[in-house]
Amino acid sequence: MGGWLSAVAALHGGEPIDSIVIIDSPLWDHAPEERRLRDRKRRTAGYRSKEEIIARFVPVPSQETVLPFVARHIAIESVRRTLGGWKWKFDPAIFDTSVVGQRPADQESMEEMMAEMPCRIGYLRSEAGLVPIEMADKIRSMLQLRGPFVELAEAGHHPMLDQPLPLVATVRTLLEVWSIT
């Protein structure tokens, strides 16, 4: 979901967007989170307690390794109290086509979109994530000199949940390199 939104922002945001980092986003699949998160807008009642809603937090798509203290922190920061009870901060309108526009239907349209982005692109692939080796090779060749392609060893689709320090170190390095070039 984040990779697609970053790509749309980079394509339409113009000159203010100098660089983007995309983390483990497949080229032509819909966001794996989309179906489950879209269904959340149908839930109108809130949870009775903060602990009840926090206990329901799970990464979508799921992954084998999740550091409990990181997951709990993200869960706590992802909820809010309303008059109807505790609810997720997630805005289900993100999947309305009026918000994100049309998704690429196939490989060629995503390639065209990446080719048209005026900014630098950094791509981080998670070893145990959603992007298979063949697709990773395709992405690497598409980027060429526009930005680095980095493999995050032993990371799942959500590296902030299982490999937060390597993720932060990688993003900091990219930002430092980009700040001087």
C-alpha positions as CSV (number, residue, x, y, z in Angstrom):
1,M,0.0,0.0,0.0
2,G,2.8,2.4,0.9
3,G,4.8,1.7,-2.2
4,W,1.8,2.4,-4.5
5,L,1.0,5.7,-2.6
6,S,4.6,6.8,-2.8
7,A,4.7,6.1,-6.5
8,V,1.6,8.1,-7.1
9,A,2.9,11.0,-5.0
10,A,6.2,10.9,-6.9
11,L,4.6,10.8,-10.3
12,H,2.1,13.7,-9.5
13,G,3.9,15.6,-6.8
14,G,6.3,17.4,-9.0
15,E,9.6,19.1,-8.1
16,P,9.1,19.2,-4.2
17,I,9.5,15.4,-4.2
18,D,13.2,14.8,-4.7
19,S,13.5,11.1,-3.7
20,I,11.3,8.2,-2.6
21,V,12.1,4.9,-0.9
22,I,9.8,2.0,-1.8
23,I,9.9,-1.0,0.6
24,D,9.1,-4.5,-0.7
25,S,6.3,-3.5,-3.0
26,P,5.4,-5.9,-5.9
27,L,5.3,-4.4,-9.4
28,W,1.9,-5.3,-10.5
29,D,0.0,-6.8,-7.7
30,H,-2.6,-4.9,-5.7
31,A,-1.7,-4.1,-2.1
32,P,-2.1,-7.2,0.0
33,E,-3.6,-5.1,2.7
34,E,-6.3,-3.7,0.5
35,R,-9.1,-6.3,0.8
36,R,-8.8,-6.6,4.6
37,L,-8.4,-2.8,5.3
38,R,-11.2,-1.9,2.9
39,D,-13.6,-4.2,4.9
40,R,-12.8,-2.1,8.1
41,K,-14.9,0.8,6.9
42,R,-17.9,-1.4,7.2
43,R,-17.2,-1.8,11.0
44,T,-19.0,1.1,12.6
45,A,-18.9,0.1,16.3
46,G,-15.7,0.8,18.2
47,Y,-13.9,-1.5,20.6
48,R,-14.8,-1.2,24.3
49,S,-11.2,-0.7,25.5
50,K,-7.8,0.3,24.3
51,E,-6.4,-3.1,25.3
52,E,-9.1,-4.9,23.3
53,I,-8.2,-3.1,20.1
54,I,-4.5,-3.3,20.6
55,A,-4.8,-7.1,21.1
56,R,-6.3,-7.3,17.6
57,F,-3.3,-5.7,15.9
58,V,-1.7,-8.0,13.3
59,P,0.4,-7.1,10.3
60,V,-1.3,-7.5,6.9
61,P,0.0,-9.5,5.2
62,S,1.1,-11.6,8.1
63,Q,4.8,-12.5,8.6
64,E,6.6,-15.1,10.6
65,T,8.7,-12.9,12.8
66,V,7.3,-9.8,14.6
67,L,9.2,-8.2,17.5
68,P,6.5,-7.8,20.2
69,F,7.7,-4.5,21.6
70,V,7.7,-2.9,18.2
71,A,4.3,-4.3,17.2
72,R,2.8,-3.1,20.5
73,H,4.2,0.4,20.0
74,I,2.8,0.6,16.5
75,A,-0.6,-0.8,17.7
76,I,-0.8,1.9,20.5
77,E,0.0,4.6,18.0
78,S,-2.6,3.3,15.5
79,V,-5.7,3.8,17.7
80,R,-7.8,6.6,18.9
81,R,-10.7,7.0,21.3
82,T,-13.9,8.3,19.8
83,L,-17.5,8.7,21.2
84,G,-18.2,5.3,19.7
85,G,-15.3,3.5,21.4
86,W,-11.7,2.8,20.4
87,K,-11.1,2.8,16.6
88,W,-8.1,2.5,14.2
89,K,-6.7,5.7,12.9
90,F,-6.7,4.1,9.5
91,D,-8.7,6.0,6.9
92,P,-10.7,3.5,4.7
93,A,-11.2,6.2,2.1
94,I,-7.6,5.6,0.9
95,F,-9.0,2.8,-1.4
96,D,-11.5,5.1,-3.1
97,T,-10.3,5.6,-6.6
98,S,-10.9,9.4,-6.2
99,V,-8.1,9.4,-3.6
100,V,-5.5,7.2,-5.2
101,G,-6.6,7.1,-8.8
102,Q,-6.4,4.0,-11.0
103,R,-3.9,1.3,-10.1
104,P,-1.7,-0.1,-12.8
105,A,-3.4,-3.1,-14.4
106,D,-0.3,-4.7,-15.6
107,Q,3.5,-4.8,-15.6
108,E,3.9,-2.3,-18.5
109,S,1.9,0.5,-16.8
110,M,3.9,0.3,-13.6
111,E,7.1,0.3,-15.7
112,E,5.8,3.4,-17.5
113,M,4.9,5.0,-14.2
114,M,8.4,4.4,-12.7
115,A,10.0,5.7,-16.0
116,E,8.0,8.9,-15.7
117,M,8.8,9.7,-12.1
118,P,11.0,12.8,-12.0
119,C,12.7,11.9,-8.7
120,R,15.3,9.4,-7.5
121,I,13.9,6.0,-6.3
122,G,15.4,3.8,-3.7
123,Y,14.1,0.3,-3.5
124,L,14.4,-2.0,-0.5
125,R,13.5,-5.7,-1.0
126,S,12.8,-7.8,2.0
127,E,14.3,-11.3,1.7
128,A,11.2,-13.0,3.2
129,G,8.8,-10.4,1.8
130,L,6.4,-10.3,-1.2
131,V,8.8,-9.7,-4.1
132,P,10.1,-12.8,-5.7
133,I,13.7,-12.9,-7.1
134,E,12.6,-12.6,-10.7
135,M,10.5,-9.5,-10.0
136,A,13.4,-8.1,-7.9
137,D,15.7,-8.5,-11.0
138,K,13.2,-6.7,-13.1
139,I,12.9,-3.8,-10.6
140,R,16.7,-3.6,-10.4
141,S,17.0,-3.3,-14.1
142,M,14.2,-0.7,-14.3
143,L,16.0,1.5,-11.7
144,Q,19.4,1.5,-13.4
145,L,21.1,4.7,-12.3
146,R,18.0,6.3,-10.8
147,G,18.6,4.9,-7.3
148,P,19.9,2.0,-5.3
149,F,18.3,-1.4,-4.9
150,V,19.0,-2.9,-1.5
151,E,18.2,-6.4,-0.1
152,L,17.2,-6.5,3.6
153,A,18.4,-9.9,4.8
154,E,16.0,-11.9,7.0
155,A,13.3,-9.2,6.7
156,G,9.6,-9.9,6.1
157,H,7.3,-7.6,4.2
158,H,7.2,-5.3,7.2
159,P,10.9,-4.8,8.0
160,M,10.0,-2.3,10.7
161,L,8.4,-5.2,12.6
162,D,11.3,-7.7,12.4
163,Q,14.4,-5.9,11.3
164,P,14.0,-2.3,12.5
165,L,17.7,-1.5,13.0
166,P,18.9,-2.6,9.6
167,L,15.9,-0.8,8.1
168,V,16.7,2.5,9.9
169,A,20.4,2.1,9.1
170,T,19.6,1.6,5.4
171,V,17.2,4.6,5.2
172,R,19.6,6.8,7.0
173,T,22.4,5.8,4.6
174,L,20.2,6.6,1.6
175,L,19.2,10.0,3.0
176,E,22.8,10.8,3.7
177,V,24.0,9.8,0.3
178,W,21.2,11.7,-1.4
179,S,21.8,14.8,0.7
180,I,25.3,15.2,-0.7
181,T,24.5,14.3,-4.3
